[in-house]
């Protein structure tokens, strides 16, 4: 996890249907309200500042039966991989994020949840008493990129 001399990481806890996502502040660009989305299998499109960006539901990617796709908000993130066609991604959220500082003392592995997990979740953790999921953003970006290739063919 974190080394002893790692400074606190300013992060956001983003509520989802599945639980809470935790992401570093520096990859989130904006939180926006969205209109109700049609139910598609995994991906929708969002017009954001004149660009069409993929809007995904992490619940759908994880094949959760809890996904009701009635979320009215999403977070816009910078992508991490070097893909010119995929500079931004939007993830549906259930509510507004709140900020936390993650330190070695506040971050703990949630061993019980890590036994069975979604391939798009890197790890289940607790930040203080808040159960959170660390997304595997490169894996999400790869699968979204593959979906985009198939839709363009």
C-alpha positions in Angstrom: 0.0 0.0 0.0 1.5 3.3 1.0 5.1 3.8 2.3 5.9 5.4 5.6 7.2 8.6 4.0 4.4 9.1 1.5 2.7 12.5 1.9 -1.1 12.4 2.2 -2.9 11.9 -1.1 -5.8 14.2 -1.6 -8.6 12.0 -2.9 -12.3 11.9 -3.5 -14.8 9.4 -2.3 -17.4 9.0 -5.0 -20.7 7.2 -4.1 -21.8 4.5 -6.5 -24.5 1.8 -6.4 -21.8 -0.7 -5.6 -20.3 1.3 -2.8 -17.7 4.1 -2.8 -15.1 4.7 -5.4 -11.9 6.4 -4.2 -9.8 8.4 -6.8 -7.0 10.9 -6.5 -8.2 14.5 -6.9 -5.8 15.2 -9.8 -7.6 12.9 -12.3 -11.1 14.3 -11.7 -12.0 17.2 -13.9 -15.6 17.8 -13.1 -18.8 16.5 -11.6 -21.9 17.1 -13.7 -25.6 16.4 -13.7 -26.8 14.2 -16.5 -30.2 13.4 -18.0 -31.6 9.9 -17.5 -29.7 7.5 -19.7 -31.2 4.7 -21.8 -30.2 1.3 -20.6 -27.5 0.0 -22.8 -25.2 -2.9 -22.0 -22.1 -1.0 -20.8 -21.5 2.3 -22.5 -23.4 5.5 -23.3 -22.2 8.8 -24.7 -22.1 12.1 -23.1 -21.7 15.5 -24.8 -19.2 17.3 -22.6 -17.8 20.7 -23.8 -18.5 19.8 -27.4 -16.8 16.4 -27.2 -18.5 13.0 -27.2 -17.0 11.0 -24.3 -17.9 7.5 -23.1 -20.2 7.4 -20.1 -19.9 4.1 -18.3 -21.5 2.5 -15.4 -19.0 0.6 -13.2 -21.9 -1.5 -11.9 -22.7 -2.7 -15.5 -19.0 -3.4 -16.1 -18.9 -5.4 -13.0 -22.2 -7.2 -14.0 -23.9 -6.1 -10.8 -27.6 -6.9 -10.5 -27.9 -3.7 -8.4 -27.4 -1.4 -11.3 -30.6 0.6 -11.9 -29.0 3.2 -14.2 -31.0 6.0 -12.7 -28.0 8.0 -11.7 -28.3 11.7 -12.3 -24.6 12.6 -11.9 -21.3 11.5 -13.3 -17.6 12.3 -12.8 -15.4 13.3 -15.7 -11.9 11.8 -15.4 -8.6 12.2 -17.3 -7.6 8.9 -18.7 -4.3 7.4 -17.7 -3.3 5.5 -20.9 -1.8 7.2 -24.0 -4.8 6.9 -26.3 -5.6 10.0 -28.4 -9.2 8.8 -29.0 -9.9 8.4 -25.3 -8.6 11.4 -23.4 -11.6 11.5 -21.0 -14.1 9.1 -19.5 -17.2 9.7 -17.5 -18.4 7.3 -14.7 -22.0 7.4 -13.4 -22.2 8.3 -9.7 -25.0 8.1 -7.1 -24.2 11.4 -5.4 -21.6 14.1 -4.8 -18.1 13.1 -3.9 -16.4 14.3 -0.7 -12.7 14.8 -0.2 -10.4 12.8 2.1 -6.7 12.7 2.7 -5.4 9.2 2.4 -2.4 8.4 4.5 -0.6 5.2 5.6 -2.5 5.4 8.9 -6.0 5.8 7.3 -5.7 3.3 4.4 -6.4 -0.4 5.2 -7.0 -3.4 3.0 -10.5 -4.8 3.2 -9.5 -8.5 3.0 -13.0 -9.9 3.1 -14.1 -8.1 -0.1 -10.9 -8.8 -2.0 -11.7 -12.5 -2.1 -14.3 -12.0 -4.9 -14.0 -8.9 -6.9 -14.8 -7.2 -10.2 -11.9 -7.2 -12.6 -12.3 -3.4 -12.9 -11.6 -2.9 -9.2 -7.9 -3.0 -8.3 -8.6 -3.3 -4.6 -11.2 -3.0 -1.9 -9.9 -0.8 1.0 -11.1 1.2 3.9 -10.2 4.8 4.3 -10.8 5.4 8.0 -14.1 3.7 8.4 -15.3 4.3 4.9 -15.3 1.1 2.7 -14.0 2.1 -0.8 -13.0 0.6 -4.1 -9.9 1.6 -6.0 -10.7 1.4 -9.7 -8.4 -0.3 -12.1 -8.6 2.7 -14.5 -6.2 1.2 -17.1 -8.3 -1.9 -17.3 -11.5 0.2 -17.6 -9.8 2.3 -20.3 -8.8 -0.8 -22.3 -12.2 -2.3 -22.2 -13.9 1.0 -23.2 -11.3 1.4 -26.0 -12.1 -2.1 -27.3 -15.8 -1.4 -27.1 -15.3 1.8 -29.1 -13.3 0.0 -31.8 -16.2 -2.5 -32.1 -18.8 0.2 -32.4 -16.9 2.1 -35.0 -16.6 -1.0 -37.3 
